[in-house]
Amino acid sequence: MPSMIHEILADFFKQCPALAAELLAEVLAVEIPAYAGARLASVDLTEVQPAEYRADAVVVLLDDEGVAVHVIVVEVQLGIVARKRLTWPAYVTVSRANHNCPVDLLIVAPDAAVAAWCAEPIAINSTGFVLTPSVLRLTDVPVVTDREQASRRPELAMLSVLAHGKEEKGAEIAAALLPVINGLDDDRARLYYDLVYNSLNGAARRALEAMMKEYEYQSDFAKKFVAQGLAEGLAKGRNEGLTEGLTEGLAKGRAGEAAQALLTVLRVRGLAVSDAVRERILAQTDPERLERWLEKAVVAPSAAAALDEPN
């Protein structure tokens, strides 16, 4: 049975067929002919053994008159499956026969070792008939922090947060995506919110929560994630042996995470942070004070103003 991440990645191309052409041309430098539109075709690539001959997505690029000029067969590959090297050439040749135009095979492979395996040329015969797949690694996906670009290409922005959410730019990618997600239908918005939230590291999550006070965990998956994190924290505290140790450890962890989240919010908002302000933030051990600073940082005109408190 396909995994959740497999279905999510495949669905991006079903929601936006042109994404396949954009990734091939812009990221993998594959020459794509001019086209006026893109549509999905049937994923059943033969009537024989249909269970083995179904691609994840088949995208047809059309000219101004609606004639197919190029086909892209999209496959999401999470593991090494030897038989795929036998079926992929069939996908390409059948698609070429069905649509009477050139065909590219685009494989999305998040794991580096799987991607390397997918990229190996497939020799069809002994006289030079070779299929070389185009392979998209998540590390190849561009970092999308511009809100206008995220609005025009939400699926690319979603790929970006899945690929880079735990990196330094994670909160900025998420901040660009949230206004776009708000405009989606309820079911897709809930799914995308959860994907974004769970693609971020702890500091970026807290920064995102500060920027979006009304965020709620939208699915059972997210609620389970939070419950699991709490259980792990409690287990760690028990291993340390003392209730005092648990309280102190949680407070230190909460303060450190809040400090990083505060710095992330200031960076996302483009506010300059002096060395003195940075040192003050990182030296603060009171998580409640840090959280007050974090809330103020969302609207404060400067980093120093976010830290100002009445005596």
TIVEXZA-481378 format. One record per atom (N, C-alpha, C): residue in three letters; x, y, z. Coordinates in steps of 0.1 Angstrom, whole numbers. Layout:
REM residues N
aa, X, Y, Z
Ala, X, Y, Z;
...
END
This chain:
REM residues 311
aa, X, Y, Z
Met, 8, -12, 0;
Met, 0, 0, 0;
Met, 9, 12, 0;
Pro, 6, 22, -9;
Pro, 14, 34, -9;
Pro, 14, 42, 4;
Ser, 26, 47, 8;
Ser, 27, 54, 20;
Ser, 21, 68, 19;
Met, 19, 75, 31;
Met, 13, 88, 31;
Met, 21, 98, 23;
Ile, 35, 98, 25;
Ile, 43, 108, 18;
Ile, 43, 105, 3;
His, 43, 92, -1;
His, 42, 89, -15;
His, 29, 95, -21;
Glu, 18, 94, -15;
Glu, 5, 99, -20;
Glu, 6, 115, -20;
Ile, 12, 121, -10;
Ile, 12, 135, -9;
Ile, 21, 141, -21;
Leu, 32, 135, -23;
Leu, 41, 140, -34;
Leu, 34, 138, -47;
Ala, 28, 126, -49;
Ala, 22, 124, -62;
Ala, 10, 134, -64;
Asp, 3, 137, -53;
Asp, -8, 146, -54;
Asp, -5, 160, -59;
Phe, 8, 164, -55;
Phe, 12, 178, -59;
Phe, 11, 179, -75;
Phe, 15, 168, -82;
Phe, 16, 168, -96;
Phe, 2, 167, -102;
Lys, -7, 160, -95;
Lys, -21, 159, -99;
Lys, -28, 172, -98;
Gln, -25, 180, -87;
Gln, -31, 193, -85;
Gln, -26, 203, -94;
Cys, -13, 202, -98;
Cys, -7, 212, -107;
Cys, 1, 204, -118;
Pro, -5, 199, -128;
Pro, 3, 192, -138;
Pro, 15, 199, -144;
Ala, 14, 212, -145;
Ala, 25, 220, -151;
Ala, 38, 219, -142;
Leu, 36, 215, -129;
Leu, 47, 215, -120;
Leu, 58, 205, -126;
Ala, 54, 194, -132;
Ala, 64, 185, -137;
Ala, 72, 191, -148;
Ala, 66, 199, -157;
Ala, 74, 206, -167;
Ala, 83, 217, -161;
Glu, 78, 224, -151;
Glu, 86, 234, -145;
Glu, 98, 229, -138;
Leu, 97, 218, -131;
Leu, 108, 211, -124;
Leu, 118, 206, -134;
Leu, 114, 200, -144;
Leu, 123, 195, -154;
Leu, 131, 206, -161;
Ala, 124, 217, -164;
Ala, 131, 228, -171;
Ala, 139, 236, -162;
Glu, 134, 240, -151;
Glu, 140, 250, -142;
Glu, 151, 244, -132;
Val, 148, 231, -128;
Val, 157, 225, -118;
Val, 166, 215, -124;
Leu, 161, 207, -134;
Leu, 170, 196, -139;
Leu, 175, 200, -153;
Ala, 172, 212, -158;
Ala, 178, 216, -171;
Ala, 174, 207, -183;
Val, 162, 202, -183;
Val, 158, 194, -194;
Val, 150, 203, -204;
Glu, 154, 202, -216;
Glu, 147, 210, -226;
Glu, 133, 206, -229;
Ile, 124, 215, -226;
Ile, 110, 212, -228;
Ile, 104, 222, -239;
Pro, 96, 217, -249;
Pro, 91, 225, -259;
Pro, 81, 235, -254;
Ala, 79, 246, -261;
Ala, 69, 256, -257;
Ala, 55, 249, -257;
Tyr, 47, 253, -247;
Tyr, 34, 247, -246;
Tyr, 24, 257, -240;
Ala, 12, 255, -243;
Ala, 1, 265, -239;
Ala, -6, 260, -226;
Gly, -6, 247, -224;
Gly, -13, 242, -212;
Gly, -8, 228, -209;
Ala, -13, 223, -197;
Ala, -9, 210, -193;
Ala, -21, 203, -186;
Arg, -23, 190, -189;
Arg, -34, 183, -183;
Arg, -29, 169, -180;
Leu, -37, 162, -171;
Leu, -34, 148, -167;
Leu, -40, 139, -177;
Ala, -32, 128, -180;
Ala, -38, 117, -188;
Ala, -40, 105, -179;
Ser, -45, 95, -185;
Ser, -48, 83, -177;
Ser, -34, 77, -173;
Val, -34, 72, -160;
Val, -22, 66, -155;
Val, -21, 51, -159;
Asp, -32, 46, -165;
Asp, -31, 32, -169;
Asp, -24, 31, -183;
Leu, -12, 26, -182;
Leu, -3, 27, -194;
Leu, -3, 14, -202;
Thr, -12, 4, -199;
Thr, -14, -8, -207;
Thr, -26, -15, -201;
Glu, -33, -22, -209;
Glu, -44, -30, -205;
Glu, -40, -44, -199;
Val, -27, -47, -201;
Val, -22, -59, -196;
Val, -15, -57, -182;
Gln, -19, -65, -172;
Gln, -14, -64, -159;
Gln, -15, -50, -154;
Pro, -27, -44, -153;
Pro, -27, -30, -150;
Pro, -22, -26, -136;
Ala, -22, -35, -127;
Ala, -16, -32, -113;
Ala, -1, -29, -114;
Glu, 6, -34, -124;
Glu, 20, -32, -125;
Glu, 23, -20, -134;
Tyr, 14, -16, -142;
Tyr, 16, -6, -152;
Tyr, 8, 7, -150;
Arg, 8, 12, -138;
Arg, 2, 25, -134;
Arg, 12, 34, -129;
Ala, 14, 45, -136;
Ala, 23, 56, -132;
Ala, 16, 64, -121;
Asp, 24, 72, -113;
Asp, 18, 80, -103;
Asp, 11, 92, -109;
Ala, 16, 97, -121;
Ala, 9, 108, -128;
Ala, 15, 108, -142;
Val, 6, 111, -152;
Val, 11, 113, -166;
Val, 6, 127, -170;
Val, 15, 135, -173;
Val, 12, 149, -177;
Val, 14, 151, -192;
Val, 4, 157, -198;
Val, 5, 159, -213;
Val, 6, 174, -215;
Leu, 16, 179, -221;
Leu, 17, 193, -225;
Leu, 11, 195, -239;
Leu, 3, 206, -240;
Leu, -5, 209, -252;
Leu, -1, 222, -258;
Asp, -2, 222, -272;
Asp, 0, 235, -279;
Asp, -12, 243, -279;
Asp, -12, 254, -286;
Asp, -24, 263, -286;
Asp, -36, 256, -292;
Glu, -35, 246, -300;
Glu, -46, 239, -306;
Glu, -50, 227, -298;
Gly, -44, 225, -287;
Gly, -48, 213, -279;
Gly, -41, 200, -283;
Val, -31, 201, -291;
Val, -24, 189, -296;
Val, -12, 186, -287;
Ala, -10, 174, -283;
Ala, 1, 170, -274;
Ala, 14, 172, -280;
Val, 23, 179, -273;
Val, 37, 182, -278;
Val, 47, 175, -270;
His, 44, 171, -258;
His, 53, 164, -249;
His, 46, 158, -237;
Val, 51, 146, -233;
Val, 45, 139, -222;
Val, 55, 137, -211;
Ile, 51, 139, -198;
Ile, 60, 136, -187;
Ile, 53, 126, -178;
Val, 60, 115, -177;
Val, 56, 104, -167;
Val, 62, 107, -154;
Val, 54, 109, -143;
Val, 59, 112, -130;
Val, 58, 100, -121;
Glu, 69, 96, -115;
Glu, 70, 85, -105;
Glu, 76, 90, -92;
Val, 69, 87, -81;
Val, 75, 90, -68;
Val, 81, 77, -62;
Gln, 94, 77, -60;
Gln, 101, 65, -56;
Gln, 107, 66, -42;
Leu, 102, 59, -32;
Leu, 107, 60, -18;
Leu, 117, 49, -15;
Gly, 118, 39, -23;
Gly, 127, 28, -20;
Gly, 132, 21, -33;
Ile, 142, 12, -32;
Ile, 147, 5, -43;
Ile, 139, -7, -46;
Val, 133, -7, -58;
Val, 124, -18, -62;
Val, 129, -22, -76;
Ala, 136, -33, -77;
Ala, 143, -37, -89;
Ala, 134, -38, -101;
Arg, 121, -42, -99;
Arg, 112, -44, -110;
Arg, 109, -30, -117;
Lys, 110, -19, -110;
Lys, 108, -6, -116;
Lys, 116, -4, -128;
Arg, 128, -9, -128;
Arg, 137, -7, -140;
Arg, 132, -15, -152;
Leu, 123, -24, -150;
Leu, 116, -31, -161;
Leu, 104, -24, -166;
Thr, 96, -18, -156;
Thr, 84, -11, -160;
Thr, 85, 3, -164;
Trp, 95, 10, -159;
Trp, 97, 24, -164;
Trp, 98, 26, -179;
Pro, 107, 17, -186;
Pro, 107, 19, -200;
Pro, 94, 17, -207;
Ala, 85, 7, -201;
Ala, 72, 5, -207;
Ala, 63, 18, -205;
Tyr, 64, 24, -194;
Tyr, 57, 37, -192;
Tyr, 60, 47, -203;
Val, 73, 48, -206;
Val, 77, 58, -216;
Val, 73, 54, -230;
Thr, 75, 42, -234;
Thr, 72, 38, -248;
Thr, 57, 37, -250;
Val, 49, 33, -241;
Val, 35, 33, -242;
Val, 29, 47, -243;
Ser, 34, 56, -235;
Ser, 30, 70, -235;
Ser, 33, 76, -248;
Arg, 45, 73, -254;
Arg, 49, 78, -267;
Arg, 39, 73, -278;
Ala, 36, 61, -277;
Ala, 27, 55, -287;
Ala, 13, 61, -286;
Asn, 8, 63, -273;
Asn, -5, 68, -271;
Asn, -7, 83, -275;
His, 4, 91, -273;
His, 2, 105, -275;
His, 10, 110, -287;
Asn, 18, 102, -293;
Asn, 25, 105, -306;
Asn, 34, 117, -304;
Cys, 42, 117, -293;
Cys, 51, 128, -291;
Cys, 62, 124, -281;
Pro, 73, 131, -280;
Pro, 84, 127, -271;
Pro, 79, 126, -256;
Val, 86, 118, -248;
Val, 82, 115, -234;
Val, 95, 116, -225;
Asp, 93, 122, -214;
Asp, 103, 122, -204;
Asp, 98, 115, -191;
Leu, 107, 108, -184;
Leu, 104, 102, -172;
Leu, 110, 110, -160;
Leu, 101, 115, -151;
Leu, 106, 123, -140;
Leu, 103, 115, -127;
Ile, 114, 112, -120;
Ile, 113, 104, -108;
Ile, 116, 113, -96;
Val, 107, 114, -86;
Val, 109, 122, -74;
Val, 114, 112, -63;
Ala, 126, 114, -59;
Ala, 132, 104, -49;
Ala, 138, 112, -37;
Pro, 131, 113, -26;
Pro, 136, 121, -15;
Pro, 149, 115, -9;
Asp, 151, 102, -9;
Asp, 162, 96, -3;
Asp, 174, 96, -12;
Ala, 186, 100, -8;
Ala, 198, 102, -16;
Ala, 202, 89, -23;
Ala, 202, 78, -15;
Ala, 206, 65, -21;
Ala, 196, 60, -31;
Val, 184, 62, -28;
Val, 173, 58, -38;
Val, 174, 66, -51;
Ala, 177, 79, -49;
Ala, 178, 88, -60;
Ala, 190, 84, -69;
Ala, 201, 80, -63;
Ala, 213, 76, -71;
Ala, 209, 63, -79;
Trp, 202, 54, -73;
Trp, 198, 42, -80;
Trp, 189, 45, -91;
Cys, 179, 54, -89;
Cys, 169, 57, -99;
Cys, 176, 64, -111;
Ala, 187, 71, -109;
Ala, 193, 79, -120;
Ala, 202, 70, -129;
Glu, 204, 58, -125;
Glu, 213, 49, -133;
Glu, 206, 46, -147;
Pro, 213, 48, -158;
Pro, 207, 45, -171;
Pro, 202, 31, -172;
Ile, 191, 29, -179;
Ile, 185, 16, -181;
Ile, 188, 11, -195;
Ala, 196, 1, -197;
Ala, 199, -4, -210;
Ala, 187, -13, -215;
Ile, 181, -10, -226;
Ile, 170, -17, -231;
Ile, 174, -29, -240;
Asn, 184, -26, -248;
Asn, 190, -37, -256;
Asn, 205, -35, -257;
Ser, 211, -43, -266;
Ser, 226, -42, -267;
Ser, 231, -33, -278;
Thr, 222, -25, -284;
Thr, 226, -17, -296;
Thr, 224, -2, -293;
Gly, 223, 2, -280;
Gly, 224, 16, -276;
Gly, 210, 22, -273;
Phe, 200, 14, -271;
Phe, 187, 19, -267;
Phe, 187, 20, -252;
Val, 189, 32, -247;
Val, 190, 34, -232;
Val, 181, 45, -227;
Leu, 174, 42, -216;
Leu, 166, 52, -210;
Leu, 173, 58, -197;
Thr, 175, 71, -197;
Thr, 181, 77, -186;
Thr, 170, 86, -179;
Pro, 165, 82, -167;
Pro, 155, 90, -160;
Pro, 160, 103, -156;
Ser, 152, 113, -155;
Ser, 155, 126, -148;
Ser, 150, 124, -134;
Val, 159, 126, -124;
Val, 156, 124, -110;
Val, 156, 137, -102;
Leu, 146, 139, -95;
Leu, 145, 151, -86;
Leu, 147, 147, -72;
Arg, 158, 151, -66;
Arg, 160, 150, -52;
Arg, 154, 161, -44;
Leu, 150, 159, -32;
Leu, 144, 171, -25;
Leu, 154, 182, -22;
Thr, 167, 178, -22;
Thr, 177, 189, -20;
Thr, 178, 197, -33;
Asp, 173, 193, -44;
Asp, 173, 201, -56;
Asp, 162, 211, -56;
Val, 152, 209, -48;
Val, 140, 218, -48;
Val, 144, 232, -44;
Pro, 140, 242, -51;
Pro, 144, 256, -47;
Pro, 138, 260, -34;
Val, 144, 269, -27;
Val, 138, 275, -15;
Val, 129, 286, -19;
Val, 116, 285, -15;
Val, 106, 295, -19;
Val, 102, 303, -6;
Thr, 107, 315, -6;
Thr, 103, 324, 6;
Thr, 95, 336, 1;
Asp, 93, 338, -12;
Asp, 86, 349, -17;
Asp, 71, 346, -18;
Arg, 63, 355, -11;
Arg, 48, 352, -10;
Arg, 42, 352, -24;
Glu, 46, 361, -33;
Glu, 40, 361, -46;
Glu, 43, 348, -54;
Gln, 55, 343, -53;
Gln, 58, 330, -60;
Gln, 51, 319, -53;
Ala, 50, 319, -40;
Ala, 42, 308, -33;
Ala, 27, 309, -37;
Ser, 22, 321, -40;
Ser, 8, 322, -44;
Ser, 6, 316, -58;
Arg, 16, 319, -67;
Arg, 15, 314, -81;
Arg, 18, 300, -82;
Arg, 26, 294, -73;
Arg, 31, 280, -74;
Arg, 30, 274, -61;
Pro, 18, 272, -55;
Pro, 17, 266, -42;
Pro, 23, 252, -40;
Glu, 22, 244, -50;
Glu, 27, 230, -49;
Glu, 43, 231, -49;
Leu, 49, 240, -56;
Leu, 63, 241, -55;
Leu, 67, 246, -41;
Ala, 59, 255, -36;
Ala, 62, 260, -22;
Ala, 61, 249, -12;
Met, 51, 240, -14;
Met, 49, 229, -5;
Met, 61, 219, -6;
Leu, 65, 217, -18;
Leu, 78, 208, -20;
Leu, 89, 215, -13;
Ser, 90, 228, -13;
Ser, 101, 236, -7;
Ser, 101, 234, 8;
Val, 89, 235, 14;
Val, 89, 233, 29;
Val, 91, 219, 33;
Leu, 87, 209, 25;
Leu, 90, 195, 28;
Leu, 105, 193, 27;
Ala, 112, 199, 17;
Ala, 126, 197, 15;
Ala, 135, 205, 25;
His, 131, 217, 28;
His, 139, 226, 35;
His, 134, 231, 49;
Gly, 122, 226, 53;
Gly, 116, 231, 65;
Gly, 124, 231, 77;
Lys, 133, 222, 79;
Lys, 141, 221, 91;
Lys, 154, 229, 90;
Glu, 156, 235, 79;
Glu, 168, 244, 78;
Glu, 165, 258, 82;
Glu, 175, 266, 81;
Glu, 174, 280, 86;
Glu, 162, 288, 80;
Lys, 159, 285, 67;
Lys, 149, 293, 60;
Lys, 135, 287, 62;
Gly, 134, 277, 71;
Gly, 121, 270, 72;
Gly, 110, 279, 76;
Ala, 111, 287, 86;
Ala, 101, 296, 90;
Ala, 97, 306, 79;
Glu, 107, 311, 71;
Glu, 104, 320, 61;
Glu, 95, 313, 50;
Ile, 99, 301, 47;
Ile, 91, 293, 37;
Ile, 77, 292, 41;
Ala, 75, 288, 54;
Ala, 62, 286, 60;
Ala, 54, 299, 60;
Ala, 60, 310, 63;
Ala, 54, 323, 64;
Ala, 49, 327, 50;
Ala, 56, 324, 40;
Ala, 52, 326, 26;
Ala, 40, 318, 22;
Leu, 39, 306, 27;
Leu, 29, 296, 24;
Leu, 15, 298, 30;
Leu, 16, 303, 43;
Leu, 3, 304, 51;
Leu, -8, 312, 44;
Pro, -5, 324, 39;
Pro, -16, 331, 32;
Pro, -22, 323, 20;
Val, -14, 316, 13;
Val, -18, 308, 2;
Val, -27, 296, 7;
Ile, -23, 290, 18;
Ile, -31, 279, 23;
Ile, -45, 283, 28;
Asn, -45, 296, 33;
Asn, -58, 301, 38;
Asn, -69, 302, 27;
Gly, -64, 302, 14;
Gly, -73, 304, 3;
Gly, -78, 290, -3;
Leu, -73, 279, 3;
Leu, -76, 266, -3;
Leu, -89, 261, 3;
Asp, -95, 250, -3;
Asp, -106, 244, 3;
Asp, -102, 238, 17;
Asp, -112, 236, 26;
Asp, -110, 232, 40;
Asp, -101, 219, 41;
Asp, -105, 209, 33;
Asp, -97, 196, 35;
Asp, -83, 198, 31;
Arg, -80, 205, 20;
Arg, -67, 206, 15;
Arg, -59, 216, 24;
Ala, -66, 226, 29;
Ala, -59, 235, 39;
Ala, -55, 228, 51;
Arg, -64, 220, 57;
Arg, -60, 212, 69;
Arg, -48, 203, 66;
Leu, -48, 196, 55;
Leu, -36, 188, 52;
Leu, -24, 196, 50;
Tyr, -24, 207, 43;
Tyr, -13, 215, 40;
Tyr, -7, 221, 53;
Tyr, -16, 226, 62;
Tyr, -12, 232, 75;
Tyr, -4, 222, 82;
Asp, -9, 209, 83;
Asp, -2, 199, 91;
Asp, 12, 196, 84;
Leu, 12, 195, 71;
Leu, 25, 192, 64;
Leu, 35, 203, 67;
Val, 31, 215, 66;
Val, 40, 226, 69;
Val, 45, 226, 83;
Tyr, 35, 224, 93;
Tyr, 39, 225, 107;
Tyr, 49, 213, 110;
Asn, 46, 202, 105;
Asn, 55, 190, 109;
Asn, 67, 189, 101;
Ser, 69, 198, 91;
Ser, 81, 199, 83;
Ser, 92, 208, 90;
Leu, 88, 216, 100;
Leu, 96, 226, 107;
Leu, 103, 220, 119;
Asn, 115, 226, 123;
Asn, 121, 223, 135;
Asn, 114, 230, 147;
Gly, 118, 227, 159;
Gly, 111, 233, 170;
Gly, 110, 248, 171;
Ala, 122, 254, 168;
Ala, 122, 269, 169;
Ala, 113, 275, 158;
Ala, 114, 269, 146;
Ala, 106, 274, 135;
Ala, 91, 273, 138;
Arg, 87, 262, 145;
Arg, 73, 259, 148;
Arg, 68, 270, 158;
Arg, 76, 273, 168;
Arg, 73, 283, 177;
Arg, 72, 297, 171;
Ala, 81, 300, 162;
Ala, 80, 313, 154;
Ala, 67, 313, 146;
Leu, 64, 302, 140;
Leu, 52, 302, 132;
Leu, 40, 304, 140;
Glu, 39, 297, 152;
Glu, 28, 299, 161;
Glu, 26, 313, 166;
Ala, 38, 320, 168;
Ala, 37, 334, 172;
Ala, 32, 343, 161;
Met, 35, 339, 149;
Met, 30, 347, 137;
Met, 16, 344, 134;
Met, 11, 333, 139;
Met, -3, 329, 135;
Met, -10, 324, 147;
Lys, -14, 333, 155;
Lys, -20, 330, 169;
Lys, -32, 320, 168;
Glu, -39, 320, 157;
Glu, -51, 312, 156;
Glu, -49, 298, 151;
Tyr, -36, 295, 149;
Tyr, -33, 281, 143;
Tyr, -38, 271, 153;
Glu, -44, 261, 148;
Glu, -48, 249, 156;
Glu, -43, 237, 149;
Tyr, -40, 226, 157;
Tyr, -36, 214, 150;
Tyr, -48, 209, 143;
Gln, -46, 206, 130;
Gln, -58, 204, 121;
Gln, -61, 190, 119;
Ser, -53, 180, 123;
Ser, -56, 166, 121;
Ser, -52, 158, 132;
Asp, -56, 146, 133;
Asp, -53, 136, 143;
Asp, -38, 133, 143;
Phe, -32, 134, 131;
Phe, -17, 132, 130;
Phe, -10, 142, 138;
Ala, -13, 155, 136;
Ala, -6, 165, 143;
Ala, -8, 164, 158;
Lys, -21, 161, 163;
Lys, -23, 159, 177;
Lys, -15, 148, 183;
Lys, -14, 137, 175;
Lys, -6, 126, 179;
Lys, 9, 130, 181;
Phe, 14, 138, 172;
Phe, 27, 143, 172;
Phe, 30, 151, 185;
Val, 21, 160, 189;
Val, 23, 167, 201;
Val, 23, 158, 213;
Ala, 13, 149, 214;
Ala, 12, 140, 225;
Ala, 25, 131, 226;
Gln, 30, 127, 215;
Gln, 43, 119, 215;
Gln, 54, 127, 220;
Gly, 55, 140, 216;
Gly, 66, 149, 221;
Gly, 65, 151, 236;
Leu, 53, 152, 242;
Leu, 51, 154, 256;
Leu, 55, 141, 263;
Ala, 51, 129, 258;
Ala, 55, 117, 264;
Ala, 70, 115, 264;
Glu, 77, 118, 253;
Glu, 91, 117, 253;
Glu, 98, 126, 263;
Gly, 93, 138, 265;
Gly, 98, 147, 275;
Gly, 97, 142, 289;
Leu, 85, 136, 292;
Leu, 83, 130, 305;
Leu, 92, 118, 308;
Ala, 93, 110, 297;
Ala, 102, 98, 299;
Ala, 116, 103, 301;
Lys, 121, 113, 295;
Lys, 135, 118, 297;
Lys, 136, 123, 311;
Gly, 126, 130, 316;
Gly, 126, 135, 330;
Gly, 127, 124, 340;
Arg, 119, 113, 337;
Arg, 120, 101, 347;
Arg, 133, 95, 347;
Asn, 140, 94, 335;
Asn, 153, 89, 334;
Asn, 163, 97, 342;
Glu, 161, 110, 343;
Glu, 170, 118, 351;
Glu, 168, 116, 366;
Gly, 156, 111, 370;
Gly, 154, 106, 383;
Gly, 147, 115, 393;
Leu, 146, 128, 390;
Leu, 140, 137, 400;
Leu, 130, 146, 394;
Thr, 119, 148, 401;
Thr, 109, 158, 396;
Thr, 115, 171, 393;
Glu, 124, 175, 402;
Glu, 130, 188, 401;
Glu, 139, 189, 388;
Gly, 145, 178, 385;
Gly, 153, 177, 373;
Gly, 144, 178, 361;
Leu, 132, 172, 361;
Leu, 123, 173, 350;
Leu, 119, 187, 348;
Thr, 115, 194, 359;
Thr, 110, 208, 358;
Thr, 121, 217, 353;
Glu, 133, 215, 358;
Glu, 144, 224, 354;
Glu, 147, 221, 339;
Gly, 147, 208, 335;
Gly, 151, 205, 322;
Gly, 141, 210, 312;
Leu, 128, 209, 315;
Leu, 118, 214, 306;
Leu, 118, 229, 305;
Ala, 121, 236, 316;
Ala, 122, 250, 316;
Ala, 133, 255, 307;
Lys, 145, 248, 308;
Lys, 157, 252, 300;
Lys, 154, 249, 285;
Gly, 148, 238, 283;
Gly, 145, 234, 269;
Gly, 135, 244, 263;
Arg, 125, 248, 271;
Arg, 114, 257, 266;
Arg, 121, 271, 264;
Ala, 130, 275, 273;
Ala, 136, 288, 271;
Ala, 145, 288, 259;
Gly, 153, 278, 257;
Gly, 162, 277, 245;
Gly, 154, 277, 232;
Glu, 143, 270, 232;
Glu, 135, 269, 220;
Glu, 128, 283, 217;
Ala, 123, 289, 228;
Ala, 117, 302, 226;
Ala, 127, 313, 222;
Ala, 139, 312, 226;
Ala, 149, 322, 222;
Ala, 152, 320, 207;
Gln, 153, 308, 202;
Gln, 156, 305, 188;
Gln, 144, 310, 180;
Ala, 132, 307, 185;
Ala, 120, 311, 178;
Ala, 119, 327, 177;
Leu, 123, 334, 188;
Leu, 123, 348, 187;
Leu, 132, 353, 177;
Leu, 144, 348, 176;
Leu, 154, 352, 166;
Leu, 149, 349, 152;
Thr, 142, 338, 151;
Thr, 136, 335, 138;
Thr, 126, 345, 133;
Val, 117, 348, 142;
Val, 107, 358, 139;
Val, 113, 372, 135;
Leu, 123, 376, 142;
Leu, 130, 388, 139;
Leu, 136, 388, 125;
Arg, 142, 376, 122;
Arg, 149, 374, 109;
Arg, 138, 374, 98;
Val, 127, 367, 100;
Val, 117, 366, 90;
Val, 111, 380, 87;
Arg, 109, 388, 98;
Arg, 104, 402, 96;
Arg, 114, 412, 91;
Gly, 127, 407, 89;
Gly, 137, 416, 84;
Gly, 142, 427, 93;
Leu, 140, 424, 107;
Leu, 145, 434, 117;
Leu, 159, 431, 121;
Ala, 167, 442, 121;
Ala, 182, 440, 124;
Ala, 183, 436, 139;
Val, 192, 427, 142;
Val, 195, 422, 155;
Val, 209, 425, 159;
Ser, 211, 435, 168;
Ser, 225, 438, 172;
Ser, 231, 426, 180;
Asp, 244, 427, 182;
Asp, 251, 416, 190;
Asp, 246, 417, 204;
Ala, 243, 429, 209;
Ala, 239, 431, 223;
Ala, 225, 425, 225;
Val, 216, 427, 215;
Val, 202, 422, 216;
Val, 203, 407, 215;
Arg, 211, 402, 206;
Arg, 212, 387, 204;
Arg, 217, 381, 217;
Glu, 227, 386, 223;
Glu, 232, 381, 236;
Glu, 222, 381, 247;
Arg, 214, 392, 247;
Arg, 204, 394, 258;
Arg, 193, 383, 256;
Ile, 190, 380, 244;
Ile, 179, 370, 241;
Ile, 185, 356, 245;
Leu, 197, 353, 241;
Leu, 202, 339, 243;
Leu, 206, 337, 258;
Ala, 208, 348, 265;
Ala, 212, 347, 279;
Ala, 199, 346, 288;
Gln, 188, 349, 283;
Gln, 175, 349, 291;
Gln, 171, 335, 293;
Thr, 168, 331, 306;
Thr, 165, 318, 310;
Thr, 150, 316, 314;
Asp, 143, 328, 315;
Asp, 129, 327, 319;
Asp, 120, 325, 307;
Pro, 115, 313, 305;
Pro, 107, 310, 293;
Pro, 95, 319, 291;
Glu, 88, 323, 303;
Glu, 77, 332, 302;
Glu, 80, 346, 296;
Arg, 91, 351, 301;
Arg, 96, 364, 295;
Arg, 99, 363, 280;
Leu, 106, 352, 277;
Leu, 109, 350, 263;
Leu, 97, 349, 254;
Glu, 87, 342, 259;
Glu, 74, 341, 252;
Glu, 67, 355, 250;
Arg, 68, 363, 261;
Arg, 62, 377, 259;
Arg, 70, 384, 249;
Trp, 83, 383, 249;
Trp, 91, 390, 238;
Trp, 87, 384, 224;
Leu, 85, 371, 224;
Leu, 82, 365, 211;
Leu, 69, 371, 205;
Glu, 59, 372, 214;
Glu, 46, 377, 210;
Glu, 47, 392, 205;
Lys, 55, 400, 212;
Lys, 57, 414, 208;
Lys, 65, 415, 195;
Ala, 74, 405, 193;
Ala, 83, 406, 181;
Ala, 74, 405, 168;
Val, 62, 399, 169;
Val, 54, 398, 157;
Val, 50, 412, 151;
Val, 49, 422, 160;
Val, 44, 435, 155;
Val, 53, 446, 159;
Ala, 64, 444, 167;
Ala, 73, 454, 171;
Ala, 80, 461, 159;
Pro, 83, 474, 160;
Pro, 90, 481, 149;
Pro, 105, 478, 148;
Ser, 110, 472, 159;
Ser, 125, 469, 160;
Ser, 127, 458, 169;
Ala, 139, 452, 168;
Ala, 142, 441, 178;
Ala, 143, 446, 192;
Ala, 149, 458, 194;
Ala, 150, 464, 207;
Ala, 136, 466, 213;
Ala, 127, 471, 205;
Ala, 114, 474, 210;
Ala, 106, 461, 214;
Ala, 109, 450, 208;
Ala, 103, 438, 212;
Ala, 107, 433, 226;
Leu, 119, 438, 230;
Leu, 124, 434, 243;
Leu, 121, 444, 254;
Asp, 116, 456, 251;
Asp, 113, 466, 261;
Asp, 101, 461, 269;
Glu, 102, 463, 282;
Glu, 91, 459, 291;
Glu, 90, 470, 301;
Pro, 77, 473, 306;
Pro, 75, 483, 316;
Pro, 81, 478, 329;
Asn, 87, 488, 337;
Asn, 93, 484, 350;
Asn, 82, 480, 360;
END
